Each structure stands twice: as C-alpha cells, then as structure tokens.
C-alpha cells in the first residue's frame, strides 16, 4: 500500500488537474498550496483528483478546504473535486456564475452528485 502522498500535475491553457495518490494528511496543505502557486496565472480552473488516495487522516478534509480557499482567493477561479470510495463516486463543482451545476440546474443548490456502484 502507498503511504506517502504522491502527485502529478496536468496543465492545459485554462485548467489544471492535480492527481493525488497515497495518504492525504493535514500536513499536506502547505506543500499542495505551494504546488498550486506555481501553476501559470492564466489557469482559472483547478481539478483535484483523489481517485488514487488510499488513506485520509483527520486533517485531510482541512487540507482540501485549505486548497479550495487558496485557489479561490488567489485565482478567483473554479474548483472541481473528484473522489471515489468503495461505494461512492462523486464530483463536487464550485461553479462560477456562468457555469451550470453538475445536474444541469441553475439554482446553485446542486453542488454534489453521486452514484453508488
């Protein structure tokens, strides 16, 4: 089993995807923010892919929230989070005013959808 957090970064013209694998812990917040700081300024959407994460400690959600806050404050851009567990596949979208939510509604209330497998 992978224990240390590993990452890879894919950057396109307007978006970037940060793939994480291994154990995500609270102490990963600052290294991940530093990594995001180095993404070119023209990139406005960050997608965080947690499919490869094998373990989460108590501070893992703090790390994710910290990364979302940092991205919003530094870029004013969108943020997408994808994760899976043994039973749930979900995508969370922080939509901008002109972006439609995952389920196609415009009411701004549908922020998380899931599918049990």
C-alpha positions in Angstrom: 0.0 0.0 0.0 1.2 3.5 -0.8 1.5 5.7 2.3 3.3 8.9 1.3 1.4 11.4 -0.8 2.4 11.5 -4.4 1.2 13.9 -7.1 1.2 14.6 -10.7 0.0 17.8 -12.4 -1.6 18.2 -15.9 -1.9 21.7 -17.2 -3.8 23.0 -20.2 -4.5 26.5 -21.4 -7.3 27.4 -18.9 -7.3 24.5 -16.4 -5.1 22.2 -14.4 -5.7 18.7 -12.9 -3.8 17.7 -9.7 -3.7 14.0 -9.3 -3.0 12.7 -5.8 -2.2 9.2 -4.7 -1.3 7.6 -1.3 -2.2 9.0 2.1 -3.6 12.5 2.3 -2.9 14.2 5.7 -3.4 17.6 7.2 0.3 18.4 6.8 -0.1 18.2 3.0 -1.9 21.6 2.9 1.1 23.8 2.6 3.0 21.7 0.1 -0.1 21.4 -2.1 -0.7 25.2 -2.0 3.0 25.8 -3.0 2.5 23.5 -5.9 -0.7 25.4 -7.0 1.1 28.7 -6.6 3.5 27.6 -9.4 0.6 26.9 -11.9 0.6 29.6 -14.6 -1.7 32.6 -13.8 -3.8 32.1 -17.0 -5.2 28.8 -15.5 -8.5 29.6 -13.8 -9.9 26.1 -13.1 -8.3 23.5 -10.8 -9.5 19.9 -10.7 -8.3 17.9 -7.7 -8.4 14.2 -8.5 -8.4 11.9 -5.4 -9.0 8.6 -7.1 -5.6 7.4 -6.1 -5.8 8.4 -2.4 -5.6 5.3 -0.3 -5.9 6.8 3.2 -7.2 10.0 4.8 -6.3 11.2 8.2 -8.4 13.5 10.4 -6.8 16.6 8.8 -7.3 15.6 5.2 -10.5 17.5 4.8 -8.8 20.6 6.3 -6.2 20.2 3.6 -8.8 20.1 0.8 -10.7 23.1 2.3 -7.4 25.0 2.6 -6.6 24.3 -1.1 -10.1 25.4 -2.2 -9.8 28.6 -0.2 -6.3 29.3 -1.6 -7.4 28.7 -5.2 -10.5 31.0 -4.8 -8.5 33.8 -3.1 -5.5 33.7 -5.5 -7.3 33.0 -8.8 -10.9 33.7 -8.3 -11.4 30.6 -10.4 -13.4 27.4 -10.4 -12.5 24.3 -8.4 -13.5 20.7 -9.2 -13.0 17.8 -6.8 -13.4 14.2 -7.8 -13.1 11.2 -5.5 -14.3 7.7 -5.1 -14.6 5.2 -2.3 -15.7 1.5 -2.5 -19.3 2.6 -2.7 -19.5 6.2 -3.9 -18.3 8.1 -6.9 -18.8 11.9 -6.7 -17.8 15.1 -8.2 -18.1 18.4 -6.4 -18.1 21.6 -8.5 -17.6 25.1 -7.3 -19.5 26.8 -10.1 -19.0 30.3 -11.4 -22.0 32.5 -12.2 -22.0 31.4 -15.9 -21.3 27.7 -15.2 -24.1 25.2 -14.9 -24.1 22.8 -11.9 -23.5 19.1 -12.4 -27.1 18.1 -12.6 -27.9 20.8 -15.1 -29.8 23.0 -12.8 -29.2 26.7 -12.4 -30.5 27.1 -8.9 -27.0 26.9 -7.4 -28.1 24.3 -4.8 -26.9 21.1 -6.5 -23.3 21.1 -5.6 -22.7 17.4 -5.1 -24.0 14.4 -7.0 -23.1 10.8 -6.5 -23.6 7.3 -8.0 -23.4 4.2 -5.9 -21.5 1.3 -7.6 
